[in-house]
Amino acid sequence: MPPLPRLTLLPRRLSVLALMALVGLGACGPQASGPIASRQPLQDPPRNRIALLLPLSGPQAPLGAAMQQAAELALFERGSRAVDFLPMDTGGTASGAAAAARQASGQGARVIVGPLTASETSAASAAARAARIPILAFTNDAAQSGPGVWTMGVTPAQQVRRAMAAAMSDGAQRFALAAPDDAFGRALATAMRSMAAEWGLAEPVIVLHAQRAGTSAAAELARRAPTGLDAVLIGSTGQQAREVAAALAPAGLANPSPRILGHALWALDAGLGQEPALHGAIFAAPDPASRNRFDARYEGAFGVRPPRLAGIAYDAAGVAARVVLTPRGQAGPNTGEVFDGVDGPVRLQPEGRVQRGLALFAVEPSGEARMLERAPQPGAAGS
């Protein structure tokens, strides 16, 4: 396939037919023969509407525009001429998202792609459920998922499950978490408790700490686990993560030292290798190969590198296009189907559950993350 021509953001109602006209593909097909008078006029295919709930105004407007372009790219690559996108501005607020969801219902949308944040998703869900319109939201807050609402972001629970399963395969049974007392840290804690209960493990030791409290967090872990730990997940990044790791052995967690686990943000933190205690620490994150391919296609089409969240918009738009092109009796995604997403394989399950296959990485002294295992199929052991 030749490189995609560079595209620009299209007007409010978008179809692949318009994209094909824009980039001059209409003349590439075979031409009909015979007198012009005998040709039958082309009939427009029936339209299937997908609402895109995006922050197209306000501080997040540039991100919203990039995510709209990613959705357009997904539709263009699938070559569907029977789908319309209806971009709707949330303004980046919960009230704007709720109003946009009501507007989507009024304009006959069969699927909603977006909105961006957890609060916007919560606000949009009521109107969408009342109209029986499924939502493919961009947030990674799994608490927003439920019947008719799928959260497409890479969640803390997906990362914790993969890292804990890898540690268990090496014999780990006693787990702990040291993480900042913020929304992300609390989500990691909830996930670790859930995984431990699911797998019949002892209650994990959870220490949620204030910022810049690495040494004291390690001391508290040691105090609450006098017989030692097999694995400790560190929920911070940067200097704080290095401080927690370095403080574990002096605090008394040694002989043997626990296996250190991390999370997907570590893939972007080359400074972790500066701390010897973190060498060999493992974490789960998306396989970069799929991301690199998407980035190249997006840049070829639009002339700029996409933000990371653009990949989620691309995936969600592709799923939504498949939904609206199925018979009208299907009210949502084909649950159980695995598709290759920008950040690796994804499986949408009933009741809003989303499974992801994440790769496994180790921290190297150079700061580079070395891939230990590629992403398994979602639902396989360890995923």
N, C-alpha and C positions, 0 to 999 in steps of 0.2 A: 504494500500500500504506500503510495507516495506521501511525502510530508503534507500535513494539513495546511491549507492556506491560513494566514492570520485573519482572525475574526475580530469583530468589534461587538460591543454590547448592543443587542437588538432591542427594538421597542417592546412594549409591554406584553403583547400577545405574540408568542413565538411558536413557529412550527419548523420542522425540518425542511418542509417545502420552501420556506422563506430562506433558510440557510443555504439550501442548494442553489437557489437563484442568486443569492449574494455572492457565492464563490464561483459561479459560472459552471456548475456541473450539469445544468439542464441540457447543454448541447452535446454531452458526451455519449448519450445513448443512441441506439439505432433509430433511423428516421423512417417514418411510414412512407410507402410508395403509393402511386395512384393519384388521381385528381384530388385537389384540395377539397372540392365540393363533397367528396365522398367520405371525408374524415368525420368521425363522430367527436363532438366536443368532450373534453376531459371533464369528468365529474370529480369534484372535491370529495375526498373520503370523509366519513363522519368524524367529528372532532371529539377527542377525549381530553378532558381538562385536568391538569395538575396545578395546584396552587403552590407557589414558592413563597413562604413566609420568611422575609429577610429584612435586616436593618438597612434600608436603602436611603435613610436620612439619619442625621445625628452622628455621633463620634465613630460609630462602627460602620458607617456607610461604605468606605473603601473595601472593608472585608465583605460586606453584603454584595457589592458589585462583583467581586472576585468569585464568590460562591455562586452567584447567578451565572457567570460565564462558565464555571465548571459544570453546572447543571445543563447548560446549553450544549457543551461539548459532549456530555454523555448521550444526549438525545441525537445529536448530529452523527456520532459514531455508530449508533444503532440504526440509522437510516429510516426512522419511522416518519411517515408523512401524515399520520393520523392523530398526532398528539399536540396539544397546545399547552404551553406553560403560561401561567397567570402570575407574574411577580407581584407581590403585595407587601407594602412597606409596614413593618412593625414599629419603626422608629427606635427599635432596641428596648422597648418597654413592655411590661406585662399587659397593660391596658391596650397598647397597640397590637399586640399579638392576638388578644381576644377579639378585637374588632376585625382584624384581618381574617381570623378563622370564620367569623360570621359572614364576612364578605365572600370568602371562598365557598361557603355553603350556598349563598344566594346566587352565585355565578355558576353553579353546577359542577364544581370540582369533585372528582372522584377520589383523589388522594391529596393530602397536604404534605409537602416536603419542607421541613423546618418546624418551628423556629429555632433560634440560635441557643438560647440559655435555658437553664432549668426553670426559672421563674416564668419566662415567656411560654415554655411548654406547658407548665401547669395551668396557666391562664387560658391557653388556646384549647386545651383538652376538653373542657366542658362543652364548648360549642361544637367541637368536632365530633365528640361522642353522641351528642344529641342528634346530629345530622348523619350519624353512622359513616363518618369519613375517617379512614385510618390516617395516622400521623407517623411520619418517619422523621423524628426530631434529630437535631445535630448535637444536643447535649450529651455528656458522658455521665450524667447523674442517673444511675439506674433506678433511683427511687421514683422517677417520673414515668417509668415504664409500667405497662398494665394492659388490660384488654383494649386493643385498638391503637396503642401507642408504643412504638419501638424507639429506643434511644440508640442512635447509631455511633456515638463517640466511643473511643476505647476507654472502658470503665476501669476504675481501681479494682473492682472484683475480678475482672478478667486477668489483670496483671498478677494479683495475689494468687489466684488459683494456679496459674502456670508456674510461678516461682515456687510456691509451696509444694506442688506436685514434683518438681525437679528435686527439691531438697529431700522429700520423702523417698524418692527412688534411691537416694544415697543413704537412707536409714534414719533420717530426721523424724523425731516424734514430738519433741518439746519445742514449741515455737513461741516467739515473742515479737513485739512491735515497739519501736521507739519512733514517734512521729510528732510533728508539731500539732498543737491543739487547734486545728483549723478544719475547714470543710473536707479537704483532701485527706488529712490525717484521720479524721473520724470515719470517713468512708473506707479507708484501709483497715481500720480497726473492726468495723462491722463485717467486712469481707473476711478477715482472718478468723473471727469468731464463727462465722457461718461455715467456712471451709473446715475448721477443726471439728465442729459438731457433725457436719456431713460425713467426715471421714473417721469419726470415732476417736479423735485425739483428745488429750487433756485440754482444759481451758487454757488458752494462750495468755501469756503475761503481756498486758497492754500498758504502755506508759505514753501518755499524751502530755507533751511538755511545752513550755513557753519557748519563744524564739531565743536563740543564743543560750540554750540550756543543755548542750551536748554532753558535757561531763557529768552533770547531775542526773541526766536521763540514764546514762550507763550505770551509774551507781544505784539508781532506783531499780533497774532491771536486776542487777546482781543481788540486791537486798531481797527482792521478791522471788528470786529463783536460786536459793542457796545450794541446790544440788546441781546447778548448771543448766545450760540450754543447748539444744542442737542447732537452732537456726534463729537468727535475729533479722527481721526486716526493718531497714532504716528508711523512714518516710520522708526525710529531708533531702536536699541537694546541696552542692557547693561546699563551702567551708563548714557548715553545720554537719553535713553528712560525714565529712572527714573527721570532725571532732568526735562524733559519736563512735565511729569505728575505732579510732585510736584509743578511746577511753575504756573500751570493753575489757581488755586484758588487765589493765591496772586496777579496774574495779573488782576483779576477781573472777571474771568469766574467761577462764583459760584452762588448759590441761583437761580436755581438749578445748580449743577455741570454737565457738559456734560458727556455723556457716553464715556468712552475711548475704542477705538478699536485698534487692532494690526494686525499682519501678521504672516505668518507661521513660520518665524524664531524664534518667541517667544516660540515655542514649545521646543526649544533647550536651552532656557535661564532661568535657575532656579533662577537666581538672581533677576528677576523682582519682586518677592514677597517681597523683602526687602523694597519696597516703598509702604506705605499704600495707596497712591493715585491710585495705580494700582490694588488694590484688587478688584476683580470682573470685571476687564477689559476683553473684549472678543476678540477672534481672530479665524480665520479659518485656518485649517491645515489638512493634511491627517490623517485619522483614523489609529492609530498605529497597529491595530490588523492585517490588511492585510500585512503590512510591516514586522511585527514580524514573520508571517508564511513564507514569502519569505526568510527572513534572515536565518531562521532555515534550510530551504531546501538548500539554497546556501552553508551554512556552512557544512551541511552534505555531499554535493557533492564535495566541494573543500577544506574543512578544515580551512577556514578563514571566518570572517564576511565580508560581501560585503560593499563597499562604497554606499552612498545613490543613486548616479546616476546609479548604476547597476540595480536598479529597473526599471528605465525608459528604459534601453536597453532590459530588459526582456519583458516589455509590448510591445515595438515597434517590437521586433522580433516575438512575438506571433501574432500581427496583420498582419505583413508582411507574415508570413507563411499561414495565412488564405487567403490572397490575391492571392498568387501564386498557391494555390491549388484549386482555382475557375476556371471556364472556361476562356480561354484567352481573351474573350471579355471584362472582367472586368479589368479596368485600374487602380483601386485604392481601398482603403478600402471600406467596406460596410457601407457607411455613414448612421447614424441614429441608428446603433446597439450599445447597451450598453454592455461593457465588464468589468469584475472585474479586475482592475489593482492592482499593488503592493501598490499604494497610494490611493486606493479607486476606485469607479466606474467612467468610462470614456465613453464619447460619441464623436465620430468623426463626424463632420458635413461637408456639402459641403463647397467648397471654402477655405479649410484649417482650419476651426474653430474647436476648441476642447473644449468640456464642461467637467467639473469635478464636482463630488460630494465631497465636503469637510466637515469634521466634524466641530463642533463649540465648542470652549473651553473657560474656564474662568481662570484667574490668581488667584491662592490661596495664602494666607499668607505664606504657607509652601514653596512656589516656585513651587509646582507641578501644572500642568495644568489639570483642571477638565473638563471632557467632558460633555457638556450640551446637545448636539444633535449629533446623528450619521449622517453620510454622506447621504444626499438624493440622489435619482436617478438624474443624470444630466438632466437639462431641467425642473425639478420640481420647484415649487415655492421656492425661497430662495436659489437655487443652482447656 
